[in-house]
Amino acid sequence: MADNIDMLHAGHLLMWSVIALLGLGVVMVNSAAFTLGGSPVTIESMLMGRPTVYALGAIGVMWFTSRLDIRRFNARGGLMNPVLWLLGLAIGLCVAALIPGVGENINGSSRWIRLPLPPPMNVTFQPSEVAKWTLVLAVAWWVSRHAGAMRSFRRGMLPVMAVVGLIGGLVIVEDLGTAVLIVSVAGVMMLASGAPAWKVLAPVPLGVAAVAAAIIHSPYRMQRLTGFLDPFADERGAGYHLIQSLVAVGGGSTAWGLGNGPQKLDYLPADTTDFLFAVICEELGLAGAALVAALFGVLIWSIHSIVRDCRHPFGQLVGVGVLATIGLQALMNMAVVTALVPTKGIALPLVSAGGTGWILTAAAVGLVVATDRLNRVEAEEAGVMTEINAGMVPVVSVSASRCDAV
């Protein structure tokens, strides 16, 4: 009975946890964006700001995708399936981002594409975000349709690895962190499908070699690595970013208060994006850090509850992919902020500033909520059929009620 109650509320808890994280993101992005001499942050300016617009858009998209029938994504094979078209679009966007004049170079990386909109509307998006979530759908689609072949490397696993390798290779050129995340999530999904662990892990040495090559042949990545190994050897250079993050996080249980953190005043780089968690720790203290961890805990528990009782392989694998993506990305971001791993450009999902990330992550979560809705409908139908078989419900009345429902 307890499991059934948990299941009935998992989708609602999932949506509320996303809304709470987005709300926290709006508040903290506005706080981190405040600088000396800038306009003060007010309720009016916060409500009219771009983060609020993105958050509302993300909530709307999540509601829309939560109303979809996820079985339609897996109903057709070949070129008739929308997942393959989305995959082709994602690959095309990743290639376009690397083309000079098409990709927008920001902070030394061509990770963005600027939309051709009138001058007042300055909108860019990250193709790697599109690829990240499209790949979750693509892997779930392939694996659910070839479940019996997933123990075979050639017939089941090789096509997945080829596509993952292609997208990972395109993304790693400018975004090492997201490339590692994409490959890791695909591996988790294949393991969840029942593929032999040794076959899934066999390409790991090749992946490690690719990451090492990407670091060695990139001066700024080498600088990040040396700054991580000994940040105080170059306090004003390679170690500056990490030191400022530790200063922000190191306030302990006490806090400066919302809007009062000094590190965001041009001391801490990327304070609204990759290092927003450091600002949360500085301004909200241990309670703020615990709140973030708790919200992600509720989100992950909710997805796990939905996946646990799902009877559709595609829905299960989408849930596993969404859980792994959000969970691993959150852990990677917090590990970077707390100096447990070298600095990399990866955001705290649903919190760090980024309209593309917020909207696409919310859309992916909406598909998991749709899975929960399907689970509940099927559970109710199974319960009715059980009562019919036991002679507890007249067949005529049930048929009428089903017709009324339609």
Secondary structure, 3 states (H helix, E strand, C coil): CHHHHHHHHHHHHHHHHHHHHHHHHHHHHHHHHCCCCCCCCCHHHHHHCHHHHHHHHHHHHHHHHHCCCHHHHHCCCHHHCHHHHHHHHHHHHHHHHCCECCEEEECCEEEEEECCCCCCCCCEECHHHHHHHHHHHHHHHHHHHCHHHCCCHHHHHHHHHHHHHHHHHHHHCCCHHHHHHHHHHHHHHHHHCCCCHHHHHCCHHHHHHHHHHHHHCCHHHHHHHHHHHCHHHHCCCCCHHHHHHHHHHCCCCCCCCCCCCCCCCCCCCCCCCCCHHHHHHHHHHHHHHHHHHHHHHHHHHHHHHHHHCCCCHHHHHHHHHHHHHHHHHHHHHHHHHCCCCCCCCCCCCCCCCCHHHHHHHHHHHHHHHHHHHHHHHHHHHHHHHHHHHCCCCCHHHHHHHHHHHC
